[in-house]
Amino acid sequence: MTKMAKKKTSVPYDSADETLKHIRRVQEILLTFQAEFVKRAIHHDSTKLVPPEKPILDEHTPRLKSSTYGSREYKAMLKELKPALDHHYACHRHHPEHHRDGVAGMTLVDLVELIADWKAASERHDNGSLAWSIEHGRKRFRLDKVTVARVLENTRSAFGWT
């Protein structure tokens, strides 16, 4: 038998080990997100319960509740709330105002908390609508200019994924 006539007999490749390794890694990453979501859920807007935010909110929340989101009256009240809002935005990264680059500076976790916040906030206004909040936010925060790649990069960096 010549060298060319010899056939190598080999065991067919079994991808199960590599696939299970990949599955476990994705599970690990998703659980990292889950842990961050739990942390965010527990601490969401906690600064609203203490000074300097609480006294200002005590005074203005009843009026805000009966206001129309985005109206002149609503915007005027936001000016009265400015000291509380400035403090709030500085403490909570799910607000575009927290970031120098607005929404473009946020992570995926920030965006999920943002939409949950908008949904809950929309339920507090007489014209409550998440669709309206998204449309208003799209214009206010120039969401059309935000790239998904930038948000993904922010997420990579925030989670230390080199």
Buried (B, 14 or more C-beta within 10 A) or exposed (E): EEEEEEEEEEEEEEEEEEEEEEEEEEEEEEEBBEEBBEEBEEEBBEBBEEEEBBEBBEEBBEEBEEBEBBEEEBEEBEEBBEEBBEBBBEBBBBBBEBBEEBBBBBBBBBBBBBBBBBBEBBEEBEEBBBEBBBEBBBEEBEBEEBEEEBBEEBBEEBBEEE
